[in-house]
Amino acid sequence: MHPTNKEQAAALKAIAKALKVAFESDKGSAYNPAFVAKILAGEKAKNDGEKGLKVDVENLWK
């Protein structure tokens, strides 16, 4: 089944629970997994104290 909103998903989940049927939802990510991996790697590097890329904002649009 493919509910189109949260209310439909909640109703389907309630029906499945009442019938004691296993129910799982595939929420999935709206982001590309490679992009998410890069962001998480950057956050880890920042938290580990590594220096990041310095951007000259004065010349950013030139």
MARGUMI-847506 format. One record per residue (C-alpha): chain; residue in one letter; x negated, y negated, z; residue number from 1. Coordinates in Angstrom, 3 decimals. Example, Ala and Ser with C-alpha at 12.3 -4.5 7.8 and 13.67 -1.06 7.14 Angstrom:
@unit = A	code = a	xx = -12.300	yy = 4.500	zz = 7.800	pos = 1
@unit = A	code = s	xx = -13.670	yy = 1.060	zz = 7.140	pos = 2
//
This chain:
@unit = A	code = m	xx = 0.000	yy = 0.000	zz = 0.000	pos = 1
@unit = A	code = h	xx = -1.135	yy = -3.541	zz = -0.654	pos = 2
@unit = A	code = p	xx = 0.480	yy = -6.082	zz = 1.670	pos = 3
@unit = A	code = t	xx = 0.306	yy = -9.648	zz = 0.420	pos = 4
@unit = A	code = n	xx = 0.259	yy = -11.387	zz = 3.807	pos = 5
@unit = A	code = k	xx = -0.420	yy = -10.818	zz = 7.499	pos = 6
@unit = A	code = e	xx = 3.255	yy = -10.241	zz = 8.346	pos = 7
@unit = A	code = q	xx = 3.543	yy = -7.395	zz = 5.846	pos = 8
@unit = A	code = a	xx = 0.290	yy = -5.867	zz = 7.087	pos = 9
@unit = A	code = a	xx = 1.510	yy = -6.026	zz = 10.697	pos = 10
@unit = A	code = a	xx = 4.835	yy = -4.422	zz = 9.755	pos = 11
@unit = A	code = l	xx = 3.126	yy = -1.578	zz = 7.895	pos = 12
@unit = A	code = k	xx = 0.759	yy = -1.026	zz = 10.798	pos = 13
@unit = A	code = a	xx = 3.699	yy = -0.892	zz = 13.233	pos = 14
@unit = A	code = i	xx = 5.532	yy = 1.648	zz = 11.054	pos = 15
@unit = A	code = a	xx = 2.421	yy = 3.819	zz = 10.806	pos = 16
@unit = A	code = k	xx = 1.923	yy = 3.640	zz = 14.572	pos = 17
@unit = A	code = a	xx = 5.561	yy = 4.564	zz = 15.240	pos = 18
@unit = A	code = l	xx = 5.228	yy = 7.586	zz = 12.940	pos = 19
@unit = A	code = k	xx = 1.872	yy = 8.475	zz = 14.505	pos = 20
@unit = A	code = v	xx = 0.179	yy = 8.220	zz = 11.121	pos = 21
@unit = A	code = a	xx = -3.479	yy = 7.164	zz = 10.884	pos = 22
@unit = A	code = f	xx = -3.760	yy = 3.627	zz = 9.546	pos = 23
@unit = A	code = e	xx = -6.799	yy = 1.715	zz = 8.425	pos = 24
@unit = A	code = s	xx = -7.083	yy = -1.600	zz = 6.686	pos = 25
@unit = A	code = d	xx = -9.765	yy = -2.651	zz = 4.258	pos = 26
@unit = A	code = k	xx = -10.265	yy = -6.289	zz = 5.095	pos = 27
@unit = A	code = g	xx = -13.498	yy = -6.481	zz = 3.142	pos = 28
@unit = A	code = s	xx = -15.664	yy = -9.538	zz = 2.965	pos = 29
@unit = A	code = a	xx = -15.031	yy = -12.429	zz = 0.639	pos = 30
@unit = A	code = y	xx = -18.795	yy = -12.855	zz = 0.303	pos = 31
@unit = A	code = n	xx = -21.315	yy = -10.993	zz = -1.792	pos = 32
@unit = A	code = p	xx = -23.215	yy = -8.542	zz = 0.475	pos = 33
@unit = A	code = a	xx = -26.585	yy = -9.720	zz = -0.925	pos = 34
@unit = A	code = f	xx = -25.706	yy = -13.321	zz = -0.003	pos = 35
@unit = A	code = v	xx = -24.678	yy = -12.277	zz = 3.516	pos = 36
@unit = A	code = a	xx = -27.967	yy = -10.393	zz = 3.918	pos = 37
@unit = A	code = k	xx = -29.957	yy = -13.507	zz = 2.942	pos = 38
@unit = A	code = i	xx = -28.046	yy = -15.672	zz = 5.420	pos = 39
@unit = A	code = l	xx = -28.533	yy = -13.154	zz = 8.240	pos = 40
@unit = A	code = a	xx = -32.248	yy = -12.846	zz = 7.413	pos = 41
@unit = A	code = g	xx = -32.580	yy = -16.636	zz = 7.536	pos = 42
@unit = A	code = e	xx = -30.837	yy = -16.829	zz = 10.895	pos = 43
@unit = A	code = k	xx = -33.083	yy = -14.096	zz = 12.274	pos = 44
@unit = A	code = a	xx = -36.194	yy = -15.895	zz = 11.007	pos = 45
@unit = A	code = k	xx = -35.011	yy = -19.143	zz = 12.607	pos = 46
@unit = A	code = n	xx = -34.338	yy = -17.390	zz = 15.908	pos = 47
@unit = A	code = d	xx = -37.786	yy = -15.756	zz = 15.759	pos = 48
@unit = A	code = g	xx = -39.364	yy = -19.210	zz = 15.481	pos = 49
@unit = A	code = e	xx = -40.478	yy = -19.023	zz = 11.864	pos = 50
@unit = A	code = k	xx = -40.712	yy = -22.266	zz = 9.936	pos = 51
@unit = A	code = g	xx = -38.173	yy = -22.771	zz = 7.207	pos = 52
@unit = A	code = l	xx = -38.093	yy = -24.632	zz = 3.936	pos = 53
@unit = A	code = k	xx = -38.333	yy = -28.387	zz = 4.333	pos = 54
@unit = A	code = v	xx = -36.224	yy = -30.350	zz = 1.848	pos = 55
@unit = A	code = d	xx = -37.002	yy = -33.977	zz = 0.997	pos = 56
@unit = A	code = v	xx = -33.494	yy = -35.435	zz = 1.129	pos = 57
@unit = A	code = e	xx = -34.624	yy = -38.753	zz = -0.340	pos = 58
@unit = A	code = n	xx = -35.492	yy = -37.058	zz = -3.637	pos = 59
@unit = A	code = l	xx = -32.859	yy = -34.352	zz = -3.553	pos = 60
@unit = A	code = w	xx = -30.736	yy = -35.733	zz = -6.394	pos = 61
@unit = A	code = k	xx = -33.524	yy = -37.034	zz = -8.620	pos = 62
//
